[in-house]
Each structure stands twice: as C-alpha cells, then as structure tokens.
Amino acid sequence: MPGVEVGAASAAPGGVLGAARFAVPDLPAWSAAVRTMQAGGREARLLCIGDSVTQGFGGVAGGWTPNARAGAWPERLAAAMSGRGLPTSAACVAGAGAADGASGGYGAYDPRVTLGSGWSVNALAGLGGRLFSGAASSAGSWSFQSDGAVDRFDLWAVTNTALGVLTVETDGAVRATVNTTKAASMEITTVAFPETSGPVSVRWASGGAVFVVGGVAWRSEVKRARVINAGWGGARVADWITTDQPYRAYGALPVAAPDLTVIGLTINDWNAGTAVATYRTQLGQLVDRAAATGDVLLMTGCPSDPSQGKASYAVQTAIRDAVFEVATAKGLAAPIDGAALFGGAFAGGLMFDAVHPNAAGQARIAEAVRARAMI
C-alpha cells in the first residue's frame, strides 16, 4: 500500500498482519486508529503520561545521563512495536520534564535537543513538565534532530497574549512563521519542508518571549505510530489536573488528542503520602480528560524500597488498589500491575535506586505495555 511502511517482522508471532486484523481487546479507539494508519490515514498516537520512571531516570549509569531518553520505556516500547510488525516512531518531545536537572543540562539527557543562545528550560510547566523558552531578542534556536529523514514537523507551542512570533527552519531556510500572540493554549502547527536529515530549528522572531512544549518529526509518505514520552520527573497526579492555565497538561491533553494514553503515576503519590481518597478522585479526573479522545490504560509503579525510607508496602498497596478501583469504575482495561511485574516487592536486581528501575527494569515495563497495546 503506497505510503505505508511494512516492518520486516510483520509476520512474527504477535505481529501486525493487516489493517482488518488489528483489534486489541479493551482498546477499541487505539485499534481503530492503527487500522486507519495502516490504510494510509493519519498516524496513530500513543501518549505516555508519567513521572521520572516514564521519563527514563535510572535507565542509564548516571541516572539522567548519558542519554537516558533513549533508554526510557516509551522509547523501548516504540522499538519493540516496530520489531513486532507495527512501524512506530519516538521522534518527538513533549516537555522537558525535570531532566534539565541532569549534569550538563537537558541536552545531556536528550542529545536530540539543542538549546542555543537565549533558550533555556523554564520553571513554567506544560504538557510533560517544564517548558522550553526563547527569550525576546534571543539569537539562538531550539533544535530537534530526528533519527532519520523527515519532511514534516508538528510544533507544539504555548500561546498567550503577551508572547511573540517564532520561525521554524530547516537547512538554513525559514519554512513557517508562527504567531503565538493569541489566547492562552497549547497549539500544534504542522510545518512542511523538503525532506531533510538535518535538525528542525525554532527561533524567536519578534514580540515577547516564546515557549515551546516540543514537537513531532515525521515523513509524510511513511505512516508510523507515534509513541510520545510525556514523562515528568517528580510529577504527581495533581500536577496533571491543574487548571490555572489552559496550556498546562490538563488543558493540552485534548490538543495532543492521543488515541491511547498510558498513565503511570503512583510512586510520587505514595512516597509523598497523598491521601488515597484524594488520589482516587484526581486520577479519575485525569482518566476522564484523557478518555475524551481515546482509550486509557493505567499502570502502577514498581515497588519502592521501604528499607531505604520510602513508603511502606501497605501505603503502596493502597495506592495500587485505588488505581484498580478507578479502572473498574471507568470501565477501563485492567491496569498493568507494577508490583506483579517486579515480583511483588522491591526488586533490587531491576532497580537503579530505591524508586527507579534500571535498564532491565525499563525494558520489562516496555514489554508489558507492548503486550497490551498489540495483538
């Protein structure tokens, strides 16, 4: 079929053998989106909402560095899905999370992103944590290097009446001018350009400062499912339902419009002592928001280590049970149980520290999600 990439493993056990056959039990919206993509329509969108585990901390020797983004379970998920016959890409950024805390800055965590003169990670948060900001009159650029040739970039930018105008460039040429001086929101602008293997760059052009959430790089002639890592180090469920600004995560979710949202937000709530009733209510609100555009799959975190000062197993179990209760109340597929996945208790051999999985633990999570998101 023209414009549809077929993976070499398409006939492997569990592979994707044809548009009509892709139907994952309990995930009808995601299944329909994949079939549409396989028929040559728009790409299917899988959004990963989570904390530092989703963002990838601990998947490499230095925690955030070097290049923990590449070892995070969403990126491993994209590779695993491609390997099993569903062409998938993780060539995207959805917020800086907390990875600017890496030694060497955000770029040490994700070398695909370069912050030029006047650009930084801002304290303001949007979808997937902190925003990238370009100061007014800045001369540098925010750049994203994809993993292959692309001819489209979906720019995710914050709009507000006090902000400015930016340009999107490839190969030294301006491909689009985007005015972010408008009502507060997160806005997606698709920019087309001649195919390039170089970076996509965003520059301040005029007016006030500009704020970028990130974006998705893709090729118009090739259809791949998108796995979007919106991990946000330190996040609790409450951070995802904040409504003080429309560009925050809660306001931006319908704009991102995922066909499947995987939510893994437990470790910071149980280690911070969030009341179970409060957690249950907040998670229900987040589920309702994500379900407005697609399916939702909940996931509980791998057990933290009480002997290292983290929450007791009783507290962890109470939050875990709340996740299952929300799934039942909302009619969702059964959650992925992190405790069962990691053997029922803190699993030192799969962990980087008292809270975060190591590379082997990240791989285990990725495979669990892949098994649920594919036939």
N, C-alpha and C positions, 0 to 999 in steps of 0.2 A: 504494500500500500504506500503510495507516494507520501513522503514527509513523515513516515513513522519508522523509527529506528527499532530494529529487532535484535535483541541480545542473543549471543551465541548459546546461552544456557536456556533458551526459551522452551526446550523440550525436557529439561531436567525435572526430576520429581519436585512437585510444588511449583513448577514454573508456570508462566503465563502463556497459554497455548492459543488464545484467541479472544477477541473482544466479547463475543457472546458468552464465553465461559467464565469470565471474571466476575465472581459473585461471592463475596466474603460474608459468611453468616454474621448477622447483627450489625453489619456496616453497609447499609444499602446506599447511602449517599456517596461514600467513598468508592464503592463498587461501580456505581453509575458513572462517576467522574472518570475512573480509569477506562471504562468502556468507551466513553466519549473521546478520551485522548487516543485510544487505540484506533478509533475510527477516523482520526485526523483532526479532531476538535481541539479545544484548549487543553492545556496541561493540567493534570490533577494536582491538588495542593494538600500536602500533609504538614501541619504546623505542630511543632514540639514545644509545649509550654512547660517550663520547669525552673529549677534553681541551678546551683553550681554543678550538680551532677549532670543535668542536661547540657549545661554549658561546657562541661568536659574537664573541670578541675580534678586533678588526680590521675588522669589518664596517661600522663607523661611524667618523667622523673622529677621535674621541677614544679609540679602542681599545674600552674598555668603554662609553663614553658618547658621545652620549646614546642610551639605549635600544638597546644592542647586541643584547639578547634578540630584538627584532623582526626584526633583520637576520640572525640566525643561520640556518644552512642547515636545521635542523629546522623552524623556523617558515616559512621559504620553501618547504620541502617540503610542509607542510600546505596552504599557499595553492595551490601548483601542483597537488596532488592534487585539491583541490576544483575548481579550474579545469578539470580534465580529466574531471570527472564523478563523482568519489568524494568525497562530503561528508566533510570532515576538519576537526578542530579541534586547536589547540595551546594551549587554555585550561588550562594545567597548569604546575606547578612540581615539580621532582624534585631538590631540594637546591640550595644556594646556590653550589656550585662554588667558585670563587675570586673571584667578582665583587664581594664586599664590599670588594675592593681598589680598586674604582672611586672616582674622585674624587666625593665626595658619597655614598658608600656603596652598598649593594646596590640600593637603590631607584633610583639613577641609571642602573644597568644594566637594571633591570626595573621600570618605574614601576607595574606592576600590583600590586606588593607594597609594603605599608607596614608598618614596624616601629614600634610605639608604645612608650610608656614601659615600660622593663623588658625589652624584646625586643631581641635582637641576633643577629648571625651568630656561632656558636660555633666554637671550634677543632676540636671533635669532628666526625668525618666519618661520613656515612651513604651512602645511595644518591645519587650525583650530587654528591659533595663535602660541604662543610660544612653543619651543621645550623642551623636557626633555633631559638633558645632563649628561653623566657619564664621570667624569674626568679620564685622563690617570692615571693608577695605583690605581684607587679607589677600595676599598674593599667591598663596599656595593652593593646593587642591586636596580633596578626599578622593582616593583612588582605590578601585577594586580590580584585582587581577583574577579573571576567571581561569578555570582549569583547562580550557580549550577555546577554539574559535567560537565567537558569538556575533550576533548581529542585532540583538535587542537587549535593552536594559530597562527593567521596571524600577524606577526610582521611587523609594518610599521616603517622603519628606514631610516635615511638620509645616503646617500653615498657621499663620496668626497675623493680625493686622499690623503689628509692629516689625515684622520681619522683612526680608529682602528678596532679591531676584538672584537666581543662580543659573549657571550654564552647565550642560552635560557635554563632554568632549571625548572623542576617541581619535587616536593618531594625529593629534595636534589640531583637529578641526572641531568647531562648535557644531553639535548635532541638534541641540534643542536649548531653548531658553525657558526657564520655569519660574513663574512669579508666585512666590509663597506668601505674598501680602494679601491675605484674604481671611475669612472667618476661620477660627481655630479648628484644626482637624489633623488627621494624617491623610495624605493624598498620594495616590500612586499614578505616576506618569510613565507610560511606555515610550521609550525613545528608540527609534530605528536608525541604523547606520550601516555602512558597508562592512562586511564581515572582517573581523579583526581578531588577532591573538594577543593584542596588547591590552592595557588596562582601560577601564572606563573611569573618567575623572569628572568630579563635580567641583565647580569653582563659584565663589561669591562674585556677583556681577555688579550689583547696585543695591542701595537701600540699607536696611538693617542687617543684623546677623541672620544666618541661615542655619537650619537644623535638619540633619539627615538621620533617619532611622536605619537605613541601609538600602537593600535592593536585591533584585534577582537578575542574573545574567543568563541569556538563553539564545538558542538558534531557532529562527522561525521555521526552518524546514525540517527540524527534528523535534519530535514530541517526547518529552521525558517527564515523569512525575517529579514534582518538586518536594524535597524534604527541607523544611525551613527550621533552623535551630534558633528558637527564641529563648534559650536558657538565660537565666538572670540570677547570677550569684547572690545569695543572701535572701532571695525573694520568699515571701510567704503568700498564702492565698490572698490576704488582704491587699497586697500590692497590686494584684491583678484586677481588683474590682474597684479601685479608686476612681472617682468620677469628677474630681475637681477641675480637670481639663479634658476636652474632647480628644486630644491627641494621646492621652495616656493609653495604657494597654487595653483597658475595658472599652474605650471609645474606638480604638483602632481595630479591634477584632473583626467587626463586620466589613471593614475595608480590606483587610487581609483575606477575608472570605475563604477560610480553609474548608476543604471537603472532608477532612478528618483532622481532629485536634487530639493529640495525645497529651494528657495533663499529668505531670508527676510533681506534686507539691506537698510533701509531707515532712521532710526532715527538719526544715527550719521551724515549722509549726510545732512539732513535738519537742524539739530541743529548746524552744522558747517558751513552752508551756501554754500555748494557745488553748483556751477552753474548748472542749470537744463540741459543745453545742454551738459555739461561735464558729468554729471551723466548719462544721457541717452546713450551717447556713451560708457561709461565704463560698464554700465550694459549690453548693447548689446554684448560687448566683452566677458563678463563673461558668458552670456547665450550661446553664440556660443561654448565656451570651454566646458561647462557642457553638451551641447546637442550632443557633439561628441560621447558619449557613451549611452545616454538615453534621457528620457523625462525631461522637466524642468517645474516646477510650481513656479511662482512668488507670493510673498506675500508682502503687505505693512504693516508697523508697526502700532501699536496702537497709537492714537494721544498723543503727548506730551502736557504739560500744558504751554501755553504762559504766564499765570499769575505768573508762577514760573521761568520766564526768558528764557523759551525755544522758539523755532521758532514760528512765527505767524502761524495761521491756513492757511493763504494764501500761505506761503512758504511750509508748509507741503503738502498742496493740489497740489502744482506744482510738487513736487517730486512724490507724489502718482500718478498723471496723467502721469508722464514720465514712470512709471512702466507699466501702462496700454498701453501706446503707444509702448513700447518695445515688450510687449506680442503680440500685434496686428501685428507689423512689422515682428516678428519672427514666426508667426503662432502658438503661444502657446495657451494653455488653458487659459481661463480668470483668472486673478490673484485672490487670496484671498484678499479681501479689509479689511484691519485692521480698518479703520475708521468706516465702516459699522458694523463690528464685535463688536466694542466697543461703538456703539451708536452714532457715528458721531462727537464726541468731547471728550475731556479729561473726562474719567470715573473714578472718584475718588474711587468708591467702588471696582473697579477691578485693582487698581494700588497700587504699593508699594511706588512709589515716582513720580516725575514729568515725568518720562520717562518709567519706568519698570513696567510691570504687576505683581500683586501679585499671590498667588497660584490660586485664582479663575480665574484671567486673563490668566495665563499659561494654565489652564485646558480648557478655552474657545478656545485658539489658537489650542491646540492639537485636540480638537473635530472638528474644522473647517478643519484641514488638513486631519484627518481621513475620514471625509465625502467626501473629494475629491479624496482620494487615494484608496478607497474601493468601491465596488458595494453594 
